[in-house]
Amino acid sequence: MSEKNTGVTKVVIIGGGFAGLECARNLANKDGFEVTLLDRTNHHLFQPLLYQVATATLAAPDIARSLRGILEKSKNVTVFMDDICGIDIDAKKVSGTSGQEYRYDTLVVAAGAKTGYFGNNHWEQHTIGLKSLSDAYSVRKKVLENLEAAERTDDPAERKRLMTIVIVGGGPTGVELSGAFVELIKRSMRRNFRRLDVHSLKVILVEAGPRILPPYIESNSAYAQKRLEKIGVDVRTSTMVTDIQPHTVITKDEEIKCGAILWAAGIEAEGITAHLPCERNRAGKVTPEADLSLTGHPNIFVAGDLVFMKDIADKPVPGVAPAASQMGRHIAKLLLKEKKTGNSSDRQGFKYLDKGSMAIIGRSQAVVEFGKMKLTGFIAWLAWLFIHIMFLVDFRSKVGVLLQWSWAYISDAPGARVFVNKRK
Ligand SMILES: Cc1cc2nc3c(=O)[nH]c(=O)nc-3n(C[C@H](O)[C@H](O)[C@H](O)COP(=O)(O)OP(=O)(O)OC[C@H]3O[C@@H](n4cnc5c(N)ncnc54)[C@H](O)[C@@H]3O)c2cc1C
């Protein structure tokens, strides 16, 4: 039994994503806590809508907001933009590439995940992933640049290559990207070109497993595949990518020449987890104790996408935004309780509340699974729309995104079809 903790606890949080931000928000303006939130970017990013930035429907400010802005009323939270590259457990400090050090009593590592290539790291140079705003802009630029080149060229083989996009990975990101690109180019841009037939566009979605959307029930996977094929996506299941070369995806059966290779097949934990005093799995993920602290280190917590665990009900915790937020909240509540009672010996384990899964297919169809409720089609799309608007971080972006979507839907003309080139 320990005494009530009346001192100030310095909490350092690495990562202002769903987990880190939720933890900071729950400790905001609470007596006895001095919180430092560290992120290598200056914004919180709503990753579930990244594909809409990549496919030119939304612009960056619609899905990202400055961490300083979000936390401006949280007087005990200080935000630093820094790329954290070291954790010194003995000295209780972390260090950034800026050279700055940040001391902690309690550390929360919520740095998320990055694109992973299953050990084939050389594939990274030939593909574009989708984890950050800069990835989304790179995808958009690559595809729009290819269309420009395809309009210019007189070589039919080159035009065919430029008009082929291969998306590797049939999870929600691959499904959403492939549907959105077909709709954007074949439908919204159909009157934009004079020489190019936009219907020659080929979007190939390659999935190693036997069906797309593997975590979903089989009928929803089948529905998604049928809808994608109907709008013109070439879905290839049970197709393992064996190598990736410049402009070429190689599978067991063929070599696909293409203008863009988009990688949506895997993620791995951010590299900072290598500095934690614990084992990591092949994807670099960490398995904490039930309360989310590291074994033997009750003052170091992990949360979000870099965690690989089952909750106290023995349910695997998925790498999704609600799970990350819930973990961040769990840690904050636990710290608040300990501050009040001074007792750190009866910590509660983390329990994940499943909020369901959903994926959008093309312009106005989706699949939604929530417990026993399974929805497909337009109703599912409306549910998807409502939930994604609800969870955007502030009111301005909620209204802005709703207006953008409405306009894109009515006019069939997404407004963000612009990319910037460096001047030579
Ligand atoms: C394209 C895409 C679509 C998705 N769609 C959905 C969806 O529809 N529904 C859903 O629930 N989930 C979806 N997800 C997953 C969801 O976004 C993640 O589960 C969630 O973002 C995890 O939250 P997190 O806090 O763990 O990490 P993140 O949100 O990734 O935040 C991590 C933060 O840490 C920062 N960081 C990383 N390393 C460092 C470092 N060394 N130093 C400083 N800062 C660092 C990063 O800049 C980032 O801000 C999607 C993800 C992607 C990429």
The ligand as an SDF file (V2000), in Angstrom:
LIG
                    3D

 53 58  0  0  0  0  0  0  0  0999 V2000
   -4.5420    4.2670  -45.2200 C   0  0  0  0  0  0  0  0  0  0  0  0
   -5.0690    3.8390  -43.8780 C   0  0  0  0  0  0  0  0  0  0  0  0
   -6.4260    3.6290  -43.7090 C   0  0  0  0  0  0  0  0  0  0  0  0
   -6.9240    3.2500  -42.4700 C   0  0  0  0  0  0  0  0  0  0  0  0
   -8.2720    3.0810  -42.3210 N   0  0  0  0  0  0  0  0  0  0  0  0
   -8.7740    2.8110  -41.1060 C   0  0  0  0  0  0  0  0  0  0  0  0
  -10.1760    2.7400  -40.8990 C   0  0  0  0  0  0  0  0  0  0  0  0
  -10.9600    2.8850  -41.8460 O   0  0  0  0  0  0  0  0  0  0  0  0
  -10.6390    2.5060  -39.6350 N   0  0  0  0  0  0  0  0  0  0  0  0
   -9.7850    2.3500  -38.5740 C   0  0  0  0  0  0  0  0  0  0  0  0
  -10.2320    2.1800  -37.4360 O   0  0  0  0  0  0  0  0  0  0  0  0
   -8.4470    2.3830  -38.7320 N   0  0  0  0  0  0  0  0  0  0  0  0
   -7.9270    2.6230  -39.9670 C   0  0  0  0  0  0  0  0  0  0  0  0
   -6.5710    2.6910  -40.1410 N   0  0  0  0  0  0  0  0  0  0  0  0
   -5.6860    2.3630  -39.0100 C   0  0  0  0  0  0  0  0  0  0  0  0
   -5.5610    3.5290  -38.0290 C   0  0  0  0  0  0  0  0  0  0  0  0
   -5.2870    4.7200  -38.7130 O   0  0  0  0  0  0  0  0  0  0  0  0
   -4.4840    3.1860  -37.0330 C   0  0  0  0  0  0  0  0  0  0  0  0
   -4.8800    2.0230  -36.3450 O   0  0  0  0  0  0  0  0  0  0  0  0
   -4.2380    4.3150  -36.0400 C   0  0  0  0  0  0  0  0  0  0  0  0
   -3.7940    5.4650  -36.7020 O   0  0  0  0  0  0  0  0  0  0  0  0
   -3.2340    3.8850  -34.9800 C   0  0  0  0  0  0  0  0  0  0  0  0
   -3.0610    4.9200  -34.0780 O   0  0  0  0  0  0  0  0  0  0  0  0
   -1.6580    5.1220  -33.3530 P   0  0  0  0  0  0  0  0  0  0  0  0
   -1.8510    6.2420  -32.3870 O   0  0  0  0  0  0  0  0  0  0  0  0
   -1.1450    3.8370  -32.8620 O   0  0  0  0  0  0  0  0  0  0  0  0
   -0.6540    5.5480  -34.4960 O   0  0  0  0  0  0  0  0  0  0  0  0
   -0.7060    6.7590  -35.5090 P   0  0  0  0  0  0  0  0  0  0  0  0
   -2.0590    7.3080  -35.6660 O   0  0  0  0  0  0  0  0  0  0  0  0
    0.0030    6.2720  -36.7180 O   0  0  0  0  0  0  0  0  0  0  0  0
    0.1600    7.8790  -34.7920 O   0  0  0  0  0  0  0  0  0  0  0  0
    1.5240    7.6970  -34.5220 C   0  0  0  0  0  0  0  0  0  0  0  0
    2.1520    9.0620  -34.3980 C   0  0  0  0  0  0  0  0  0  0  0  0
    3.4710    8.8990  -33.9440 O   0  0  0  0  0  0  0  0  0  0  0  0
    4.3380    9.7530  -34.6510 C   0  0  0  0  0  0  0  0  0  0  0  0
    5.6720    9.1440  -34.6110 N   0  0  0  0  0  0  0  0  0  0  0  0
    6.0520    7.9430  -35.1020 C   0  0  0  0  0  0  0  0  0  0  0  0
    7.3280    7.7020  -34.8320 N   0  0  0  0  0  0  0  0  0  0  0  0
    7.7810    8.7800  -34.1670 C   0  0  0  0  0  0  0  0  0  0  0  0
    9.0470    9.1390  -33.6180 C   0  0  0  0  0  0  0  0  0  0  0  0
   10.1120    8.3290  -33.6980 N   0  0  0  0  0  0  0  0  0  0  0  0
    9.1530   10.3440  -33.0150 N   0  0  0  0  0  0  0  0  0  0  0  0
    8.0930   11.1880  -32.9290 C   0  0  0  0  0  0  0  0  0  0  0  0
    6.8860   10.8880  -33.4280 N   0  0  0  0  0  0  0  0  0  0  0  0
    6.7290    9.7080  -34.0240 C   0  0  0  0  0  0  0  0  0  0  0  0
    3.7350    9.8320  -36.0310 C   0  0  0  0  0  0  0  0  0  0  0  0
    4.1300   11.0250  -36.6950 O   0  0  0  0  0  0  0  0  0  0  0  0
    2.2360    9.8100  -35.7170 C   0  0  0  0  0  0  0  0  0  0  0  0
    1.7230   11.0980  -35.5640 O   0  0  0  0  0  0  0  0  0  0  0  0
   -6.0400    3.0630  -41.3750 C   0  0  0  0  0  0  0  0  0  0  0  0
   -4.6710    3.2760  -41.5520 C   0  0  0  0  0  0  0  0  0  0  0  0
   -4.1850    3.6620  -42.7870 C   0  0  0  0  0  0  0  0  0  0  0  0
   -2.7150    3.9020  -42.9640 C   0  0  0  0  0  0  0  0  0  0  0  0
  1  2  1  0
  2  3  1  0
  2 52  2  0
  3  4  2  0
  4  5  1  0
  4 50  1  0
  5  6  2  0
  6  7  1  0
  6 13  1  0
  7  8  2  0
  7  9  1  0
  9 10  1  0
 10 11  2  0
 10 12  1  0
 12 13  2  0
 13 14  1  0
 14 15  1  0
 14 50  1  0
 15 16  1  0
 16 17  1  0
 16 18  1  0
 18 19  1  0
 18 20  1  0
 20 21  1  0
 20 22  1  0
 22 23  1  0
 23 24  1  0
 24 25  2  0
 24 26  1  0
 24 27  1  0
 27 28  1  0
 28 29  2  0
 28 30  1  0
 28 31  1  0
 31 32  1  0
 32 33  1  0
 33 34  1  0
 33 48  1  0
 34 35  1  0
 35 36  1  0
 35 46  1  0
 36 37  1  0
 36 45  1  0
 37 38  2  0
 38 39  1  0
 39 40  1  0
 39 45  2  0
 40 41  1  0
 40 42  2  0
 42 43  1  0
 43 44  2  0
 44 45  1  0
 46 47  1  0
 46 48  1  0
 48 49  1  0
 50 51  2  0
 51 52  1  0
 52 53  1  0
M  END
$$$$
